[in-house]
Amino acid sequence: MFGAFREIFVRMSMRYPVVLIIDDFQWADADSLTLLQEFLVPPEPPELLILATVRSESVTEAQLEECEKLPIDVRRLEVGPLEEV
């Protein structure tokens, strides 16, 4: 299954820019992280942008550090609350 999932994204990314959005990533379990790791390892991982969101009150520093071990360029961007207008 992991190979088929990867192949779909490799083929899509050869034709189109691909953005994969994962909302509420703080709920990812070990199997989800394994899938993501297998999906991204060389050779020739799919070329795409992954945008994963987490709720800061629902995630630990250890969970964030685990995500940073993925074989990709991981960057954190904290977004505060929107201003009232």
Backbone as a chain_set.jsonl record, in Angstrom:
{"seq": "MFGAFREIFVRMSMRYPVVLIIDDFQWADADSLTLLQEFLVPPEPPELLILATVRSESVTEAQLEECEKLPIDVRRLEVGPLEEV", "coords": {"N": [[0.817, -1.174, 0.0], [1.94, 1.244, 0.815], [3.824, 1.691, -1.202], [2.2, 1.974, -3.484], [0.75, 4.27, -2.831], [2.829, 6.125, -2.746], [3.688, 5.979, -5.437], [1.494, 7.075, -6.817], [1.659, 9.784, -6.038], [4.226, 10.415, -6.978], [3.871, 10.226, -9.749], [1.844, 12.179, -10.13], [3.246, 14.476, -9.322], [5.09, 14.716, -11.313], [3.728, 15.819, -13.361], [2.215, 17.989, -12.426], [2.32, 20.799, -10.137], [2.31, 19.874, -6.749], [0.591, 20.067, -3.712], [0.394, 18.857, -0.546], [-1.792, 18.797, 2.022], [-1.992, 18.441, 5.434], [-4.089, 18.407, 7.977], [-4.454, 19.034, 11.495], [-2.226, 17.514, 12.439], [-1.221, 16.74, 14.832], [-2.552, 14.543, 15.677], [-1.451, 12.396, 14.457], [-0.397, 9.039, 14.3], [1.9, 6.319, 15.078], [1.839, 4.641, 12.821], [1.001, 6.414, 10.839], [3.158, 8.208, 10.734], [5.128, 6.414, 9.898], [4.166, 5.766, 7.339], [4.437, 8.305, 6.121], [7.223, 8.622, 6.29], [8.133, 6.464, 4.677], [7.05, 7.258, 2.308], [8.563, 9.472, 1.653], [11.277, 8.82, 1.459], [14.444, 8.488, -0.269], [15.069, 6.414, -3.191], [14.315, 9.088, -5.446], [11.967, 10.613, -4.282], [8.563, 11.89, -4.288], [8.125, 15.127, -5.754], [7.016, 17.64, -3.928], [5.089, 19.954, -1.933], [4.579, 19.828, 1.449], [2.225, 20.704, 3.75], [1.635, 20.848, 7.015], [-0.52, 21.102, 9.727], [-0.657, 21.852, 13.214], [-2.175, 21.99, 16.414], [-1.055, 24.072, 18.849], [-1.599, 23.75, 21.569], [-2.174, 21.111, 21.732], [-0.02, 19.513, 21.188], [3.156, 18.065, 21.919], [6.542, 19.048, 22.645], [8.253, 16.942, 22.137], [6.805, 15.475, 20.218], [6.865, 17.281, 18.088], [9.608, 17.325, 17.603], [9.938, 14.714, 16.726], [8.693, 14.818, 14.243], [10.486, 16.434, 12.942], [12.485, 14.695, 12.339], [11.885, 13.527, 9.974], [12.74, 12.684, 6.575], [13.089, 15.186, 5.178], [13.118, 18.731, 4.418], [12.201, 20.358, 7.139], [10.269, 22.909, 8.476], [9.302, 25.136, 11.021], [6.56, 27.229, 11.614], [5.085, 29.542, 13.496], [1.822, 30.578, 13.993], [-0.092, 33.088, 15.167], [-3.158, 34.049, 16.909], [-5.882, 35.429, 14.972], [-6.451, 38.916, 14.47], [-9.109, 40.807, 15.888], [-11.586, 42.516, 14.036]], "CA": [[0.0, 0.0, 0.0], [2.801, 2.419, 0.882], [4.415, 1.876, -2.521], [1.167, 2.474, -4.391], [0.491, 5.655, -2.42], [3.984, 6.901, -3.201], [3.683, 6.014, -6.904], [0.47, 8.046, -7.233], [2.173, 11.139, -5.857], [5.364, 10.605, -7.882], [3.319, 10.492, -11.088], [1.178, 13.485, -10.132], [4.215, 15.564, -9.2], [5.811, 14.835, -12.574], [2.869, 16.579, -14.281], [1.624, 19.173, -11.81], [2.785, 21.13, -8.782], [1.448, 19.185, -5.783], [0.641, 20.484, -2.314], [-0.302, 17.911, 0.322], [-2.129, 19.488, 3.267], [-2.389, 17.533, 6.51], [-4.617, 19.205, 9.078], [-4.464, 18.365, 12.802], [-1.161, 16.51, 12.408], [-0.923, 16.295, 16.192], [-3.223, 13.258, 15.897], [-0.741, 11.347, 13.714], [0.104, 7.939, 15.126], [3.14, 5.719, 14.594], [1.631, 4.154, 11.455], [0.95, 7.587, 9.957], [4.534, 8.691, 10.565], [5.824, 5.419, 9.089], [3.711, 5.991, 5.969], [5.061, 9.529, 5.634], [8.654, 8.355, 6.112], [8.286, 5.602, 3.501], [6.613, 8.081, 1.186], [9.528, 10.532, 1.367], [12.668, 8.373, 1.388], [15.02, 8.282, -1.603], [15.391, 7.275, -4.325], [13.294, 9.832, -6.167], [10.682, 10.867, -3.629], [7.76, 12.832, -5.062], [8.421, 16.544, -5.546], [5.797, 18.288, -3.472], [5.11, 20.754, -0.711], [3.69, 19.295, 2.479], [1.853, 21.68, 4.758], [0.969, 20.137, 8.113], [-0.88, 22.002, 10.821], [-0.867, 21.283, 14.548], [-2.642, 22.935, 17.432], [0.041, 24.137, 19.812], [-2.007, 23.263, 22.886], [-2.413, 19.676, 21.646], [1.183, 18.809, 20.739], [4.302, 18.228, 22.809], [7.812, 19.329, 21.986], [8.773, 15.655, 21.668], [6.107, 15.147, 18.976], [7.406, 18.154, 17.048], [10.959, 16.846, 17.304], [9.783, 13.477, 15.944], [8.395, 15.243, 12.872], [11.702, 17.009, 12.37], [13.348, 13.596, 11.926], [11.494, 13.079, 8.64], [13.828, 12.921, 5.622], [12.775, 16.355, 4.354], [13.388, 20.029, 5.035], [11.062, 20.685, 7.998], [10.338, 24.256, 9.044], [8.182, 25.496, 11.886], [6.068, 28.599, 11.516], [4.01, 29.736, 14.464], [0.821, 31.559, 13.576], [-0.907, 33.478, 16.315], [-4.595, 34.265, 16.631], [-6.226, 36.548, 14.104], [-6.933, 40.106, 15.169], [-10.518, 41.129, 15.675], [-11.794, 43.756, 13.257]], "C": [[0.874, 1.256, 0.0], [3.397, 2.735, -0.493], [3.427, 2.446, -3.522], [0.848, 3.939, -4.099], [1.603, 6.569, -2.925], [3.959, 7.061, -4.719], [2.653, 7.012, -7.44], [1.023, 9.458, -7.15], [3.396, 11.419, -6.732], [4.847, 10.964, -9.268], [2.619, 11.835, -11.167], [2.195, 14.613, -10.141], [5.08, 15.715, -10.447], [5.033, 15.71, -13.564], [2.41, 17.921, -13.733], [2.356, 19.518, -10.522], [1.796, 20.511, -7.782], [1.693, 19.751, -4.391], [-0.209, 19.493, -1.531], [-0.534, 18.62, 1.653], [-2.644, 18.456, 4.269], [-2.811, 18.397, 7.693], [-4.625, 18.376, 10.357], [-3.439, 17.227, 12.876], [-0.782, 16.028, 13.807], [-1.579, 14.948, 16.494], [-2.545, 12.122, 15.13], [-0.226, 10.285, 14.681], [1.368, 7.357, 14.488], [3.0, 5.225, 13.157], [1.597, 5.306, 10.452], [2.343, 8.136, 9.697], [5.357, 7.715, 9.726], [5.443, 5.578, 7.621], [4.392, 7.217, 5.376], [6.555, 9.331, 5.4], [8.906, 7.51, 4.863], [7.97, 6.365, 2.219], [7.72, 9.026, 0.724], [10.969, 10.072, 1.191], [13.15, 8.262, -0.057], [14.943, 6.803, -1.976], [14.137, 7.921, -4.914], [11.962, 9.962, -5.438], [9.869, 11.853, -4.471], [8.15, 14.274, -4.737], [7.118, 17.234, -5.176], [6.061, 19.134, -2.24], [4.116, 20.115, 0.248], [3.477, 20.385, 3.513], [1.054, 20.95, 5.825], [0.694, 21.128, 9.232], [-1.043, 21.214, 12.11], [-1.388, 22.381, 15.458], [-1.611, 22.914, 18.557], [-0.347, 23.596, 21.189], [-2.194, 21.747, 22.906], [-1.177, 18.866, 21.283], [2.32, 19.073, 21.724], [5.549, 18.547, 21.982], [8.416, 18.045, 21.423], [8.109, 15.235, 20.357], [6.627, 16.004, 17.82], [8.803, 17.709, 16.641], [10.923, 15.564, 16.477], [9.504, 13.809, 14.48], [9.635, 15.801, 12.184], [12.698, 15.936, 11.948], [12.983, 13.058, 10.547], [12.578, 13.459, 7.639], [13.543, 14.054, 4.638], [13.187, 17.615, 5.099], [12.141, 20.436, 5.811], [11.283, 22.064, 8.593], [9.09, 24.517, 9.877], [7.837, 26.959, 11.686], [4.904, 28.723, 12.484], [3.104, 30.858, 13.98], [-0.061, 31.841, 14.778], [-2.358, 33.668, 15.937], [-4.792, 35.468, 15.71], [-6.717, 37.723, 14.946], [-8.402, 40.314, 14.891], [-10.619, 42.429, 14.916], [-13.132, 44.367, 13.553]], "O": [[0.594, 2.215, -0.72], [3.467, 3.896, -0.898], [3.783, 3.31, -4.323], [0.697, 4.745, -5.017], [1.344, 7.646, -3.461], [4.183, 8.158, -5.231], [2.921, 7.716, -8.415], [0.873, 10.243, -8.087], [3.581, 12.549, -7.182], [5.337, 11.906, -9.89], [2.772, 12.559, -12.151], [2.039, 15.591, -10.872], [5.738, 16.741, -10.618], [5.614, 16.272, -14.492], [2.236, 18.879, -14.487], [2.945, 18.645, -9.884], [0.583, 20.618, -7.959], [2.832, 19.895, -3.948], [-1.392, 19.313, -1.82], [0.42, 19.001, 2.331], [-3.586, 17.709, 4.001], [-1.977, 19.041, 8.33], [-4.784, 17.156, 10.31], [-3.752, 16.123, 13.32], [-0.095, 15.016, 13.948], [-1.206, 14.282, 17.459], [-3.031, 10.992, 15.158], [0.311, 10.601, 15.743], [1.841, 7.861, 13.47], [3.926, 5.368, 12.359], [2.111, 5.179, 9.341], [2.673, 8.491, 8.565], [6.194, 8.139, 8.929], [6.312, 5.529, 6.75], [4.875, 7.169, 4.244], [7.094, 9.824, 4.409], [9.804, 7.818, 4.079], [8.573, 6.121, 1.174], [7.808, 9.347, -0.461], [11.814, 10.878, 0.802], [12.364, 7.978, -0.961], [14.756, 5.988, -1.072], [13.047, 7.352, -4.872], [10.94, 9.475, -5.921], [10.439, 12.578, -5.286], [8.464, 14.6, -3.592], [6.228, 17.392, -6.012], [7.108, 19.038, -1.601], [2.956, 19.891, -0.1], [4.431, 20.92, 4.078], [-0.061, 20.491, 5.577], [1.57, 21.895, 9.631], [-1.499, 20.07, 12.108], [-1.07, 23.557, 15.281], [-1.334, 21.867, 19.14], [0.496, 23.043, 21.896], [-2.355, 21.159, 23.976], [-1.272, 17.654, 21.089], [2.43, 20.162, 22.287], [5.582, 18.332, 20.771], [9.023, 18.061, 20.351], [8.777, 14.695, 19.475], [6.807, 15.509, 16.707], [9.138, 17.718, 15.457], [11.784, 15.351, 15.623], [10.026, 13.149, 13.581], [9.801, 15.65, 10.974], [13.671, 16.245, 11.26], [13.7, 12.217, 10.006], [13.268, 14.46, 7.833], [13.728, 13.907, 3.429], [13.56, 17.563, 6.271], [11.134, 20.817, 5.213], [12.345, 22.354, 9.145], [7.975, 24.165, 9.489], [8.718, 27.815, 11.6], [3.865, 28.086, 12.309], [3.563, 31.938, 13.609], [-0.693, 30.941, 15.33], [-2.743, 33.473, 14.785], [-3.978, 36.391, 15.678], [-7.321, 37.536, 16.002], [-8.885, 40.033, 13.794], [-9.823, 43.343, 15.131], [-13.473, 45.408, 12.992]]}, "num_chains": 1, "name": "protein.A"}
